[in-house]
Amino acid sequence: MNNFWQQLENGKIIKDQVEAFLIKNLGRPTNLTQQNLLTEFLKKINSYYFQSQINNTAIFNLYGYCQEIQARQFKEGKKRGQTYYLLKLGEPKGETLKASQEDLPADKWTQLQKLAILGKKLVFEYRKWITNKELLDFYPQNKKDKLLAKAEIKRSDKAETG
């Protein structure tokens, strides 16, 4: 039988079973401090092993140039030690975008690592969260025009058939 941590890693324990498992092995909390500790354990375990579905599906585009790229590392959480980049855009109002490896295609991630986009005017596609803006893609403006034209064609095709 695998231990608790291996069962979490392998997905053999579901979110609803974690609290019961902790109470069974640690005992039921008898005071407010113990209850608070149990709650904190549950929060941490749930945030590491049971990610909630992404609710924000709105994608935004911003045209500008990349003025600065800063490499940083996650200091906590399950991404601890992994590198991410902060891109400071010079136009239109000095926006900052956060780029993580899992959000970008491999070729775009490589371009970021090599700082190949510094000073280039690009369209930045991102998802907006409360505390940051996650970079999803970037490309030259002419590619954006091509994509918009394709979208118009698809819309007109649907209008003709539907």
C-alpha angles and dihedrals in degrees: 000000000000120000123249095269094050090049090053092048092049094045094242092128118061125212094258092056097055098079093047090049093051093047091047093051101032100032131243114300112254101189141029095265092054091046090051091050091050090050091051092049090051093048092051095045091047093048092050101041108022111048116191118235117267107258098181108082098157112118122200131197127211126184116212145098130279108245100175140007121201123190114217137170129227107251098198143012129051091310091058111149095014118125125242130173133230112210117200112202121210096208144084099359109338099271120185120218126192117221121198125182095239092054097053134063112255095251092052091048089053091051089053093049090052091046087234095149098057111129095004122127107235143157109250117205114201145162115232121225130176095264103024149006115246115214112229103171144342132202142157116284094248089063088056090054090051091050092049090050090051090050090052090051091050091049092050091048090053091048091053095047099035 
